[in-house]
Amino acid sequence: MIDMFRDMKDMRKLERERFGVKCPVCIERLPKAQPKVLLHGQVCRAHKPHYRDPRPPITADEFNAAMAGTGWTQEQKR
């Protein structure tokens, strides 16, 4: 059970590295702080009004191409 949670944590870390974008509003308003890393469609609640990443969701093909060699894959919807 614990190994599964470690694996999920590792997967989230890889997703943030490969798909994440630094919040542009955090960079503008909080220049000395580390900006939040946002995934597709995620909301940054570090400031008001909240900022939502406008990028569309990742397709299974994009996910599989970016995560190639890591052992993580996503099934395609039919």
Backbone as a printed PyTorch tensor [residue, N CA C, xyz], in Angstrom:
tensor([[[  0.8240,  -1.1890,   0.0000],
         [  0.0000,   0.0000,   0.0000],
         [  0.8730,   1.2610,   0.0000]],

        [[  1.8840,   1.2770,   0.8400],
         [  2.7540,   2.4450,   0.9380],
         [  3.5150,   2.6550,  -0.3730]],

        [[  3.9390,   1.5620,  -0.9980],
         [  4.6600,   1.6780,  -2.2640],
         [  3.7850,   2.3040,  -3.3440]],

        [[  2.4960,   1.9910,  -3.3210],
         [  1.5820,   2.5590,  -4.3110],
         [  1.5050,   4.0800,  -4.1470]],

        [[  1.4450,   4.5720,  -2.9170],
         [  1.3930,   6.0090,  -2.6880],
         [  2.7020,   6.6830,  -3.0820]],

        [[  3.8110,   6.0120,  -2.8480],
         [  5.1010,   6.5620,  -3.2920],
         [  5.1410,   6.6630,  -4.8170]],

        [[  4.6270,   5.6370,  -5.4730],
         [  4.5810,   5.6600,  -6.9340],
         [  3.6820,   6.7830,  -7.4460]],

        [[  2.5330,   6.9860,  -6.7890],
         [  1.6340,   8.0740,  -7.1930],
         [  2.3060,   9.4300,  -6.9980]],

        [[  3.0500,   9.5780,  -5.9140],
         [  3.7720,  10.8280,  -5.6490],
         [  4.8330,  11.0640,  -6.7290]],

        [[  5.5350,  10.0030,  -7.1100],
         [  6.5420,  10.1090,  -8.1680],
         [  5.8950,  10.4950,  -9.5000]],

        [[  4.7100,   9.9280,  -9.7750],
         [  4.0170,  10.2510, -11.0170],
         [  3.5880,  11.7190, -11.0400]],

        [[  3.0450,  12.2130,  -9.9050],
         [  2.6490,  13.6260,  -9.8470],
         [  3.8510,  14.5370, -10.0450]],

        [[  4.9900,  14.1570,  -9.4730],
         [  6.2090,  14.9490,  -9.6220],
         [  6.6490,  14.9940, -11.0880]],

        [[  6.5990,  13.8580, -11.7790],
         [  6.9490,  13.8200, -13.1960],
         [  5.9820,  14.6460, -14.0320]],

        [[  4.6790,  14.5540, -13.7260],
         [  3.6860,  15.3390, -14.4700],
         [  3.9430,  16.8310, -14.3060]],

        [[  4.2520,  17.2720, -13.0940],
         [  4.5260,  18.6920, -12.8640],
         [  5.7730,  19.1350, -13.6200]],

        [[  6.7890,  18.2760, -13.6890],
         [  8.0130,  18.6190, -14.4170],
         [  7.7670,  18.7240, -15.9170]],

        [[  6.9800,  17.8060, -16.4550],
         [  6.8150,  17.7300, -17.9060],
         [  5.6840,  18.5940, -18.4450]],

        [[  4.5910,  18.7500, -17.6820],
         [  3.4200,  19.4790, -18.1750],
         [  3.1790,  20.7970, -17.4510]],

        [[  3.8200,  21.0000, -16.3140],
         [  3.5480,  22.1660, -15.4910],
         [  4.0640,  23.4740, -16.0700]],

        [[  3.3370,  24.5450, -15.7500],
         [  3.7010,  25.9030, -16.1640],
         [  3.6340,  26.7870, -14.9250]],

        [[  4.6040,  27.6650, -14.7710],
         [  4.5790,  28.5860, -13.6320],
         [  3.4560,  29.5980, -13.8120]],

        [[  2.7330,  29.8620, -12.7330],
         [  1.5960,  30.7800, -12.7770],
         [  2.0870,  32.1900, -13.1250]],

        [[  1.6070,  32.7830, -14.2320],
         [  2.0760,  34.1140, -14.6290],
         [  1.6360,  35.2100, -13.6540]],

        [[  0.5000,  35.0290, -12.9830],
         [  0.0270,  36.0280, -12.0300],
         [  0.8940,  36.0080, -10.7750]],

        [[  1.3250,  34.8190, -10.3410],
         [  2.2350,  34.7280,  -9.1930],
         [  3.5630,  35.4260,  -9.4980]],

        [[  4.0570,  35.2440, -10.7160],
         [  5.3160,  35.8760, -11.1140],
         [  5.1720,  37.3930, -11.0960]],

        [[  4.0170,  37.8870, -11.5500],
         [  3.7740,  39.3280, -11.6170],
         [  3.5660,  39.9450, -10.2330]],

        [[  2.7360,  39.3120,  -9.4190],
         [  2.3570,  39.9070,  -8.1290],
         [  3.2960,  39.5610,  -6.9890]],

        [[  3.9410,  38.3960,  -7.0660],
         [  4.8340,  37.9570,  -5.9950],
         [  6.2100,  37.6470,  -6.5790]],

        [[  6.9500,  38.6730,  -7.0070],
         [  8.1950,  38.4280,  -7.7460],
         [  9.2860,  37.7090,  -6.9450]],

        [[  9.2850,  37.8290,  -5.6210],
         [ 10.3350,  37.1870,  -4.8270],
         [  9.9680,  35.7710,  -4.3880]],

        [[  8.7020,  35.4090,  -4.4820],
         [  8.2440,  34.0840,  -4.0690],
         [  8.3240,  33.0920,  -5.2330]],

        [[  8.3760,  31.8140,  -4.9040],
         [  8.3330,  30.7760,  -5.9250],
         [  6.9180,  30.7050,  -6.4920]],

        [[  6.7470,  30.7810,  -7.8000],
         [  5.3910,  30.7040,  -8.3760],
         [  4.8480,  29.2740,  -8.2900]],

        [[  3.5330,  29.1570,  -8.2300],
         [  2.8770,  27.8550,  -8.2250],
         [  3.0580,  27.2110,  -9.5970]],

        [[  3.1870,  25.8990,  -9.6250],
         [  3.2810,  25.1590, -10.8710],
         [  1.9010,  24.5940, -11.1650]],

        [[  1.3270,  24.9930, -12.3080],
         [ -0.0320,  24.6070, -12.6620],
         [ -0.0430,  23.5840, -13.7860]],

        [[ -0.9070,  22.5930, -13.6490],
         [ -1.1650,  21.6530, -14.7230],
         [ -2.3090,  22.1910, -15.5620]],

        [[ -2.6520,  21.5190, -16.6280],
         [ -3.7060,  21.9620, -17.5490],
         [ -5.0290,  22.1410, -16.8110]],

        [[ -5.5970,  23.3450, -16.8740],
         [ -6.8990,  23.6290, -16.2700],
         [ -6.8890,  23.8100, -14.7660]],

        [[ -5.7470,  23.7440, -14.1250],
         [ -5.6630,  23.8660, -12.6650],
         [ -5.8110,  25.3260, -12.2430]],

        [[ -6.3490,  25.5430, -11.0330],
         [ -6.5880,  26.8820, -10.5110],
         [ -5.5040,  27.2310,  -9.4940]],

        [[ -4.9540,  28.4470,  -9.5930],
         [ -3.9940,  28.9620,  -8.6110],
         [ -4.7690,  29.8320,  -7.6370]],

        [[ -4.7840,  29.4320,  -6.3730],
         [ -5.5330,  30.1720,  -5.3560],
         [ -4.6170,  30.9990,  -4.4530]],

        [[ -3.4210,  31.2920,  -4.9240],
         [ -2.4670,  32.0440,  -4.1120],
         [ -2.7890,  33.5280,  -4.0680]],

        [[ -3.6880,  33.9940,  -4.8980],
         [ -4.0210,  35.4160,  -4.9700],
         [ -5.4560,  35.5680,  -5.4330]],

        [[ -6.0080,  36.7470,  -5.2960],
         [ -7.3700,  37.0310,  -5.7680],
         [ -7.2710,  38.0250,  -6.9190]],

        [[ -8.0100,  37.9600,  -7.9510],
         [ -8.8750,  36.8530,  -8.3410],
         [ -8.0370,  35.6430,  -8.7530]],

        [[ -8.6090,  34.4580,  -8.6090],
         [ -7.8930,  33.2280,  -8.9140],
         [ -7.5930,  33.1380, -10.4080]],

        [[ -6.4850,  32.4940, -10.7170],
         [ -6.0780,  32.3120, -12.1170],
         [ -6.2480,  30.8420, -12.4890]],

        [[ -6.8720,  30.5750, -13.6270],
         [ -7.0150,  29.2060, -14.1390],
         [ -6.1710,  29.0700, -15.3910]],

        [[ -5.3880,  27.9990, -15.4470],
         [ -4.5660,  27.7220, -16.6220],
         [ -5.4920,  27.4380, -17.8050]],

        [[ -5.4110,  28.2310, -18.8850],
         [ -6.3700,  28.1010, -19.9890],
         [ -6.1010,  26.9450, -20.9510]],

        [[ -5.0280,  26.2030, -20.7710],
         [ -4.7120,  25.1340, -21.7200],
         [ -5.7430,  24.0080, -21.6480]],

        [[ -6.0620,  23.3900, -22.7900],
         [ -7.0120,  22.2710, -22.7850],
         [ -6.3860,  21.0370, -22.1220]],

        [[ -7.2010,  20.0800, -21.7110],
         [ -6.6650,  18.8590, -21.0770],
         [ -5.7080,  18.1140, -22.0030]],

        [[ -4.8240,  17.3460, -21.4030],
         [ -3.8330,  16.5760, -22.1450],
         [ -4.5130,  15.3470, -22.7380]],

        [[ -4.2200,  15.0580, -23.9970],
         [ -4.7470,  13.8430, -24.6120],
         [ -3.8680,  12.6590, -24.2050]],

        [[ -4.3890,  11.4690, -24.3890],
         [ -3.6450,  10.2630, -24.0320],
         [ -2.3660,  10.1450, -24.8650]],

        [[ -2.4280,  10.5510, -26.1310],
         [ -1.2380,  10.4840, -26.9910],
         [ -0.1450,  11.4270, -26.4990]],

        [[ -0.5240,  12.6520, -26.1250],
         [  0.4500,  13.6140, -25.5990],
         [  1.0590,  13.1100, -24.2940]],

        [[  0.2100,  12.5500, -23.4350],
         [  0.6850,  12.0230, -22.1530],
         [  1.6790,  10.8930, -22.3840]],

        [[  1.3200,   9.9440, -23.2420],
         [  2.1930,   8.8000, -23.4980],
         [  3.5120,   9.2250, -24.1410]],

        [[  3.4620,  10.2210, -25.0250],
         [  4.6940,  10.7040, -25.6660],
         [  5.6100,  11.3890, -24.6430]],

        [[  5.0320,  12.1710, -23.7450],
         [  5.8390,  12.8880, -22.7600],
         [  6.3810,  11.9590, -21.6740]],

        [[  5.6210,  10.9170, -21.3420],
         [  6.0200,  10.0190, -20.2570],
         [  6.7330,   8.7660, -20.7700]],

        [[  7.1140,   8.7540, -22.0390],
         [  7.8030,   7.5920, -22.6040],
         [  9.0810,   7.3160, -21.8160]],

        [[  9.2860,   6.0580, -21.5040],
         [ 10.4870,   5.6640, -20.7800],
         [ 10.3310,   5.6940, -19.2740]],

        [[  9.2030,   6.1570, -18.7720],
         [  9.0050,   6.2070, -17.3210],
         [  8.1640,   5.0510, -16.8130]],

        [[  7.4660,   4.3600, -17.7230],
         [  6.6010,   3.2680, -17.3190],
         [  5.1690,   3.6920, -17.0810]],

        [[  4.8870,   4.9870, -17.1820],
         [  3.5190,   5.4840, -16.9870],
         [  2.8590,   5.6720, -18.3300]],

        [[  1.6590,   5.1270, -18.4760],
         [  0.9010,   5.2780, -19.7200],
         [ -0.5470,   5.5790, -19.3790]],

        [[ -1.2570,   6.0740, -20.3530],
         [ -2.6680,   6.3820, -20.1970],
         [ -3.4220,   5.6960, -21.3290]],

        [[ -4.5150,   5.0380, -21.0040],
         [ -5.3030,   4.3560, -22.0280],
         [ -6.0890,   5.3720, -22.8300]],

        [[ -6.2250,   5.1010, -24.1110],
         [ -6.9770,   5.9860, -24.9910],
         [ -8.4640,   5.6830, -24.8650]],

        [[ -9.2810,   6.7310, -24.8930],
         [-10.7310,   6.5630, -24.8420],
         [-11.2200,   6.1400, -26.2120]],

        [[-12.2350,   5.2870, -26.2170],
         [-12.7650,   4.8030, -27.4950],
         [-14.0830,   5.4110, -27.7880]]])
